[in-house]
Amino acid sequence: KIITGKEYAIKQIDISNFSNEDLFIISREHMILRSMMHKNIIKCYDSFAHDNKFYTVMDYAEGGELSLLLKEKKVLSEDDAKKIFKQIYDAVCYIHGQNIIHRDLKPNNILFLDKERTHIVVIDFGISGFANGNQKEKIKAGTTTFLAPEMASGEEFSSNRKLDIWALGIILYKMVEGLYPFEGKNAKEII
């Protein structure tokens, strides 16, 4: 922003071949992000469409992804892991308090706002949804390594907060052990 000198990130998505459902998902993500007011969730300032592109303006996270830090360090100290995990946990508690499930928590969707890598924010609410209690659904969403067993099974399951809690456990394990608890050469092996 020229007046203040503050830097922002702009996410650009080509929507020229999107279905109405795809457009709904993008607009839903924007609405969810705009409603979130938490220091550990990326702040969304604006969104707009222009020339078959959809743009979202948000905070610039200059420290990069948690996944990059994990590649560099392999394993985090218990103290560093606690500081990062506490912030992720706080964000997820807030999200769940809003009756929303992220559904794709993973180190790639956790960014550091600062170069020192002390302040994290959760991003990417593209496949998030509302916690619907015992209502059954069958959705293929998320990243295989972080999928709760009920999602990975391919059977109908209750869309609830447990899905994110499972992913939190996988993230914590990766931070302190340097590997995933369930690994394989492909999605089938992991499942």
ABEGO torsion letter per residue (X at the ends): XAAAGBBBBBBBBBAAABBAAAAAAAAAAAAAAAABBBAABBBBABBBBBGGBBBBBBBBBAAEBAAAAAAAAGBBBAAAAAAAAAAAAAAAAAAAAAGBBAGABBAAABBBABAAGABBBBBGAAABBBBAEABBBBBBBEBAAABBAAAAAGBBBBBBAAAAAAAAAAAAAAAAAGBBABBBABAAAAX
